[in-house]
Amino acid sequence: MTSILGLSAFYHDSAACLVVDGDIVAAAQEERFSRKKHDERFPKLAVEYCLSAAGLTPDKIDYVTFYDKPLLKFDRLLETYLGFAPAGFGSFVKAMPVWLKDKLYLPRAMRRELPGYKKRFVFTEHHESHAASAFFPSPFERAAVLTVDGVGEWATASIGIGEGNRLRLTHEMHFPHSPGLLYSAFTYFCGFKVNSGEYKLMGLAPYGEPKYAELIREKLIDLKEDGSFRMDQSYFNYCQGLTMTSRKFETLFGGLPRRPETPLTQREMDLAASVQIVTEEILLRMSRHVHTITGEKKLCLAGGVALNCVANGRILREGPFEDLWIQPAAGDAGGALGAALFVWHQLLGKPRHTSPTRQRGVAANEPLAGASGWNGDSQHGSLLGPRCDEADIKSFLDLKGAKYRHFDDDDELCRFVANLVATENVVGWMQGRMEFGPRALGSRSILGDARSPQMQSAMNVRIKFRESFRPFAPSVLEERVAEFFETRPHEPSPYMLLVANVRESKRTQRPADAPKLTGIDKLKELRSCIPAVTHVDNSARIQTVDAERHGRYYRLLKAFEAQTGSPVVINTSFNVRGEPIVLNHEHAHRCFLATNMDALVLERFVLLKKDQPNAAEQTLETYLQEFALD
């Protein structure tokens, strides 16, 4: 048995992954355990979980691998500071203590955190890790690979090709010219947090008009036909300062950056729309170039920019590739997985198998029940985190004096919960292993009825305590996805990383004399028969649900379909604004009591808010204080 522990840490979204004989046994982000959003520290708790999942201790690990090369990254930092000296001195002084404490001495730091591990450490390059996380778990025997992010050591985008158990990167785009940093600059300028709020900017874009897109192309970047570009650094400040943008950027776009938590204006909406459409153009050009130079029919994507699901949808629809696979943990957390798989396949030369996984008892020539689009990836549905034992859940609920009902039969459970959702109850749903990556995929989710016109606003404000403009994603039965959305029949999107439009037949006709709404007022318009998951541009970030990957969650959607005729529910992550997704039943129970959720499902235990004797004792403020101390 060969065990490989992959790590990412010390930048943002630290994580650990354990690969044993080529199988992804466990993977998790540190934030889920530490309760610190985007935790960058050494993933001590995530490592403990991964090792416990395989019954291992550090001395039994064969290889520990880290997802980038700190010395190369330090070289880039020094060269950048020297290139901008003396302007970068303040940033230099702030960065150096962190580097001199841990980042330059990673082997020492890792040995301290992994007592008993005496073997060597392997350091892969940042974009090698991203590329490995994209190709090796994919269902493709061979494919082109495109990785795009802010920056690794020097690379900001990479092109490569994977075949069998080998991966080769052939082209790179280098810092300071970066699609990720361009998008993050606008994230910062619009008042959202860099490396966290980019998805908010993407969600805000449909409220605006791309009136600044030509200005971005003309002033900020020199975009080439292959998708590469150069950025005019006089408009930016990330090389030498502590902000993303410069005074010249402010002059170009009409004033100071928006202060966080202040009201959004039409300017921010238009800026979001503009940088989004430019980013989509960049990625489309890159994907076409990748196709030209590789000749491959399939494409694998990773890197933080691969979480831009709007751009992903356009690549699939308008690009030259027949199929697309995106790493669910496409950002830095997924680098831990990529580093481990890189060691197994690339360095150790171990074979890779891409044949579809089949259910027991299903013949090779028979379709999988309810899962005709199953594409045989080895990501295990990205359900790679810990699960909670029912005995532990029962003990906890009894200790808390909670009122609950336990179901012995899964079908009865799913019928009961489906009825709750169908009658406009908001349901917290915790099942099985926790998801690896930023998306809730039906294991740590909050569910609602997508047919309800009030549900989008109600869940944002009353449950998630977040901005009202934020869209919700639909979970839809895979066998009916093309009926509701503009996709191919059975188009798999199990990881919620593709956006497609709601079909015209499901949309609501707008009265000819209705006034045209702009900005946030667009939320007031009823757009389809599933209004709670139809964004203001008639799009939706789709998660397809199938029996093979999703088990009980699939049965729940089937029960909902049987009761309502609709195969679509709202699926949003089980957390409140600013909090990581819940890890276990204790977090879920506290979140349930502190919010306006109506029901909580913990495996086969169901709690109704109206029945709970202590529901009024938990407030959101005390809950947030408690989870911060976990």
C-alpha positions, 0 to 999 in steps of 0.5 A, a space after each residue: 500500500 502506498 499512501 500520499 498526503 497532499 497539502 496546500 497551505 499558507 496562502 488561502 483555503 488550505 487543505 489536505 488530501 489523502 491518496 492511497 494506491 491511487 484512490 482519493 480516500 479523503 480531502 477537506 479544507 481546514 476552514 471546515 474544522 477551524 471555522 475560520 473562513 478561507 483559513 490559510 494556516 497549516 491544515 492540521 485538523 484536515 490532516 488529522 481527519 484524512 489520516 483517521 479516514 484511512 487508519 494511518 498515523 504520520 509515520 505510516 505515510 509514504 510521501 508528503 507533497 506540497 502544492 507549490 514551490 515556495 523558493 520559486 514564489 519567493 524569487 518572484 516576490 523579490 524580483 517584483 519588489 526590486 522591480 518596483 523599488 522603492 514603491 513596494 517597501 511597505 508591502 515588502 516589510 509586511 510580507 517578509 516576517 511571514 516568509 521568514 517565519 514559515 514559508 521559506 522553511 516549509 520542510 521544518 514546519 511540516 515536520 513539526 506538524 507531522 510528528 513521526 514522518 521521517 521521509 522526504 517532501 515533494 514540492 510540485 509547481 503550482 500549475 502542475 498541481 492545478 493541472 493534475 487535479 483537473 486531468 487525473 480525476 477526469 473521465 478522459 483517457 486523453 484531454 487538453 488541460 487549461 489552468 487559470 488563476 491569480 498567480 502561482 510561482 510565476 505562471 498565471 495560466 498554463 496549457 498542457 495535454 494529458 494522456 493516460 497517466 502522463 501530464 505535460 504543460 507546454 505553454 505559460 502566461 506569467 505574472 504580473 499579467 493575470 486573468 485572476 488578478 484582473 478579475 480580483 482588481 475589480 472585485 476589490 474596487 467593487 467593495 468585495 474581498 479578494 480571494 473570497 468575493 469574486 463569486 459575488 462579482 459574478 453574481 452581480 454582473 447580470 444586474 449591470 450593462 458592460 458599458 466599461 468593457 471597451 475601456 478595459 480592452 483599450 486601457 487596461 489590457 492588450 488582448 491577443 488572439 490566443 487569450 494572452 494579454 499584457 496589463 498596463 500596470 500603471 492602473 494596478 497596485 498589487 505588485 508594489 502596494 497593499 491594494 489592488 488598484 491605483 489612483 489612475 484606475 480610480 480616475 478611469 472609472 469615476 471615483 474611489 473604490 466602493 467601501 465594503 458593506 455600503 450600498 451598491 450603485 449602478 457603477 459597481 453593477 456595470 463594472 461587474 458586467 464589464 469585467 465578466 464579459 471581458 473575462 469570458 472573452 479571454 477564456 474563450 480565446 484561450 480555449 480555442 487556442 488550446 484546441 488549435 495547438 493540441 487537437 484534443 476533443 476534450 478539455 479539463 479546467 482548474 485554477 481559481 478562475 475555473 470557478 467562474 461557471 458563467 465562463 465555463 458554460 460559454 466554453 462548453 456551448 461556444 468553444 470547440 471542445 466536445 466535452 468539459 471536466 472541471 475540478 470541483 475544488 478548482 482553487 488552491 484547496 484542490 492543489 492538495 489533491 493535484 499534488 498527491 495525484 501528480 506524485 502517484 501518476 507522474 512521478 511514480 508512474 502508476 497507471 490510471 483507470 478511466 472506465 465508468 464506475 458501476 453499481 453492484 449488480 448492474 451489468 456492463 451493458 445496462 444503463 445506470 438507474 437514474 444516472 445515464 449521464 454518469 461520466 466515470 470520473 474518480 472524484 467520488 462526487 467530491 464527497 470526500 469529507 467526514 460523515 456523522 454517525 447516527 448514534 452520535 447524532 442521537 446522543 447529541 440531540 437527546 443531550 440538547 433536549 431536541 424534539 425529533 422524529 427518526 425514519 427507518 425507511 429512506 423512502 418515507 423520510 424523503 417523502 416527508 422532507 419533500 412535502 416540507 419543501 413543497 409547502 415552502 419550508 426552508 430545510 437544512 439537509 446534512 447527509 453523508 460525507 461533506 463536500 470537498 470544494 466551495 459548493 454544497 452538493 446535497 450533503 451540507 445544503 439548505 433546500 427550498 422550493 424553486 417554484 416559489 416567487 418569494 423564496 430567493 429573497 426570503 432565503 437570502 435575507 432571513 436564512 443566509 443573512 447576505 446580499 439580496 442580489 445573490 442568486 441561488 442554484 438549482 439542483 435538478 434530476 439529471 434525466 430532466 435537465 434538458 427539459 428545464 435548461 438549455 443543455 444537451 440531454 442528460 448533460 452532467 453538471 454534478 459539481 455546480 460549475 456550469 451556467 445555462 439559460 432556463 428554456 424559453 418554454 419554462 419562462 414567463 412571458 413579459 407583458 409588452 407594456 411592462 416597464 423595463 427594470 434596471 439594477 437591483 429592481 430586476 429582482 422584482 420581475 417573475 421570469 420563469 416557472 422556477 423563479 427562485 433559481 432563475 437569475 435576472 438574465 434568465 440563467 442558472 448555475 446548475 447542479 445535476 443530481 443522479 443516483 450513482 453519486 448522490 444516493 439519498 439526495 437523488 431519492 429526495 428529488 424523486 420524491 419531490 418530483 412525484 409530489 409536485 411534478 417538478 424535478 428542481 429544488 433550490 440548493 445553497 450551502 449550509 451556512 450563514 454569511 461569513 461562516 464556512 459550510 457546516 462540518 457536523 451535526 453540532 454546527 448544523 443544529 446551532 445554525 438551524 436554531 439561529 436562523 429562520 430555517 423551518 426544519 433540519 434533517 440530520 441523516 434520518 432525524 428530522 427536527 421541526 423548528 416549531 417543536 424545539 423547546 429552546 429555539 428562542 435561546 439561540 440568536 445569530 449573534 451568539 451562534 457566530 460567536 460560538 462557531 468562531 471559538 470552535 
